[in-house]
Amino acid sequence: MSDRPVPQPGILKIAPYVPGRSDVPTGVTLVKLSANESPLGTSPKAREAYRSLADNLHIYPEGSSRLLREALGEVHGLDPARIVCGFGSDDILHLLAQIYLGEGDEAVMSQYGFNVYPIITRGASAEIVMAPESDFRADVDAILAAVTPRTKIVFLANPNNPTGTYLGADELRRLHAGLRPDILLVIDSAYAEYVTADDYTPGIDLVDAAENIVMVRTFSKMGIAGERVGWMYGPAHIVDAVHRLRGPFNVTLSGQAVAAAAARDIAFTAELRAHNAKWRDWLARSLASNAIRVPPSQGNFILALFVDAETTRAAFTALRDKGLLVREMHSYGIANGLRISIGLEPHMRAVVEVLKAFGASGAKD
């Protein structure tokens, strides 16, 4: 018997999630390019919805996020009854881990996948298994080879954070076809709204064709990160299980209203996608050289790979000294990488100007 409370197995194995830094030298204006937030701010319709709630803050939100689920169903052509909303997509990922993982179980993820997956897996007293990637891209064969009789979940961020790479629809189907029916495939499509690749699917079609796939999405990258709203589309039996465990009021009153308005603001989403595609591709071309490599990205960020960790640290410091705060990749095991969120045109040009000293060459407009 212990002389103090003891955490469940796995908790003390967790390396806590560390957000990107938000500090710059005194007197320097901060340009935050470390959190993959919307460079164009918030949808005007979402802002209007937020302002309209000032007189209702004393009221509990509707428990099932019905109006938000109906908005998502309307926009994406889905049955609202098969949607669950949460306090960010992390909330839903935590719930899935608690429901389907336990001591002795395993979850599989790709080598450079989102680092919340190990946290929620170990928090459920299960073990995480890393499948090696092929040139910073998830490898279907490696993921399938990592599956054992103990595997209960496969997590796949698609596009992946922090690499920006993705698996096309055919590869996703091949991955699912290689999994046992009792393994849950979690397709984390947090950056789906930014994808321009023709062969991409966010996973809706796969969910509709199977009983062991869910698609998880977020509004955080689309202009309302401060409200923390995420959602899941899945088979009825998984939706039922998640509803049983989720908090009774797990999405705030403002979060539901703002997210519903943002979902319906198709024009703003299209504007964000177009801006991102233009400056993501421009930044990638501008940094491409023998010294700085950028894997093709479908997110609202790029991963800049330098020749070594020392050069990477120097590049980070040079950017920070100008107020350009990007994300170091130590926590992902990519010591020679910096993740750079897509910002406004002046910010992108400023990044390229600073990084010229580290081997970057400007691309033609």
PEQUI-V356683 format. One record per residue. N is the residue number from 1. PHI is phi as a letter, one per 40 degrees, with the letter a starting at -180 (none if undefined). Layout:
N PHI
N PHI
//
This chain:
1 none
2 c
3 c
4 a
5 d
6 b
7 c
8 c
9 d
10 h
11 c
12 c
13 c
14 c
15 c
16 d
17 c
18 b
19 c
20 c
21 c
22 b
23 b
24 b
25 d
26 d
27 g
28 b
29 c
30 c
31 b
32 c
33 b
34 b
35 b
36 f
37 c
38 c
39 c
40 b
41 g
42 b
43 d
44 d
45 c
46 c
47 c
48 c
49 c
50 c
51 c
52 c
53 c
54 d
55 c
56 b
57 c
58 c
59 b
60 c
61 c
62 c
63 c
64 c
65 f
66 d
67 c
68 c
69 c
70 c
71 c
72 c
73 c
74 c
75 c
76 b
77 g
78 b
79 c
80 d
81 c
82 b
83 b
84 b
85 b
86 a
87 c
88 g
89 c
90 d
91 d
92 c
93 c
94 d
95 c
96 c
97 c
98 c
99 c
100 b
101 b
102 a
103 d
104 g
105 c
106 b
107 b
108 b
109 a
110 c
111 d
112 b
113 c
114 d
115 c
116 c
117 d
118 c
119 c
120 c
121 c
122 c
123 c
124 c
125 g
126 b
127 b
128 c
129 b
130 c
131 c
132 c
133 c
134 b
135 f
136 g
137 b
138 d
139 b
140 d
141 c
142 c
143 c
144 c
145 c
146 c
147 c
148 b
149 c
150 c
151 c
152 b
153 b
154 b
155 c
156 b
157 c
158 a
159 c
160 c
161 b
162 b
163 c
164 g
165 c
166 a
167 b
168 c
169 d
170 c
171 c
172 c
173 c
174 c
175 c
176 c
177 c
178 c
179 c
180 c
181 c
182 c
183 c
184 c
185 c
186 b
187 c
188 c
189 b
190 c
191 b
192 d
193 c
194 c
195 c
196 b
197 c
198 c
199 c
200 c
201 b
202 c
203 h
204 d
205 c
206 c
207 d
208 c
209 b
210 a
211 b
212 b
213 b
214 b
215 b
216 b
217 b
218 a
219 c
220 c
221 c
222 b
223 h
224 b
225 d
226 c
227 c
228 f
229 b
230 b
231 a
232 b
233 b
234 a
235 c
236 d
237 c
238 c
239 d
240 c
241 c
242 c
243 d
244 c
245 b
246 c
247 c
248 c
249 b
250 c
251 b
252 c
253 d
254 c
255 d
256 c
257 c
258 c
259 c
260 c
261 c
262 c
263 c
264 c
265 c
266 c
267 c
268 c
269 d
270 c
271 c
272 c
273 c
274 c
275 c
276 c
277 c
278 c
279 c
280 c
281 c
282 c
283 c
284 c
285 c
286 c
287 c
288 c
289 a
290 c
291 c
292 b
293 b
294 b
295 d
296 d
297 b
298 b
299 c
300 b
301 a
302 b
303 b
304 c
305 b
306 b
307 c
308 a
309 c
310 c
311 c
312 c
313 c
314 c
315 c
316 d
317 c
318 c
319 c
320 c
321 c
322 c
323 g
324 c
325 c
326 b
327 b
328 c
329 b
330 d
331 c
332 c
333 g
334 b
335 c
336 b
337 b
338 b
339 c
340 b
341 c
342 c
343 b
344 c
345 d
346 c
347 c
348 c
349 c
350 c
351 d
352 c
353 c
354 c
355 c
356 d
357 c
358 b
359 h
360 c
361 b
362 c
363 c
364 c
365 c
//
